[in-house]
Amino acid sequence: MTTEWSDYDGNSCHLDARERHKMVERERRKSMQQLFHSLHSLLPHSNVVRKEQSLILDEIINYIPLAVARLKSLQAQKNVPLTPSPNTKTASSSSPTTLFCDHNSGDCDILFSPDPTFSVAIRARGDCVNISLTMGNSQPIPLSQILDELEAHHLELTRSTHFIDGRKFIHHSECKICDGLDRSPALLKARLQDLACKLQELRKWS
């Protein structure tokens, strides 16, 4: 009788330990899920990012450099004089080429390649604008300066990636046209052409 109770108590203790482990593991997973949901809510474009842990981490890794660059840009603006410098550089004389333009919707493809070592490709579809920069044999344009130009041209950055391919530095930005902006096709085309020229200027003087 004593042995039977001893076996019963041993099994009971073993079951209790397993249940406690399951409860601790459940709480850990619940806590992790809440943390990932908090990270997801911090993304400025969280409405287009699925709530999967790997995707959230990937987006956060991409977003942190953008946030740091934006902070540096805002800090630098505090020290910029309001009057233009006498040495302000003028725009490039060459002009971007419009490969495609829908005069009704404003959709367009713009390419600006003033020399073999630099090109800007801009593709506008609806509210979305994709910008690809290819630079070779030169220092890449600082990300903070690219963000400033996007904001100046009423574009809201949603995603940015960059990588090196051989001797070329390639930067890709995905943007949205800011709400409330006059989106006439002619104005949008002119704004994107001007953006291509401004990025060329940044490349020349970076």
Sequence and secondary structure as in RCSB ss.txt:
>XXXX:A:sequence
MTTEWSDYDGNSCHLDARERHKMVERERRKSMQQLFHSLHSLLPHSNVVRKEQSLILDEIINYIPLAVARLKSLQ
AQKNVPLTPSPNTKTASSSSPTTLFCDHNSGDCDILFSPDPTFSVAIRARGDCVNISLTMGNSQPIPLSQILDEL
EAHHLELTRSTHFIDGRKFIHHSECKICDGLDRSPALLKARLQDLACKLQELRKWS
>XXXX:A:secstr
 HHHHHHHHHHHHHHHHHHHHHHHHHHHHHHHHHHHHHHHHHSTTGGGS S HHHHHHHHHHHHHHHHHHHHHHH
HHTTS SS  TT     SS  EEEEE TTT  EEEEEEEETTEEEEEEEETTEEEEEEEEESS    HHHHHHHH
HHTTEEEEEEEEEEETTEEEEEEEEEE TT    HHHHHHHHHHHHHHHHHHHHH 
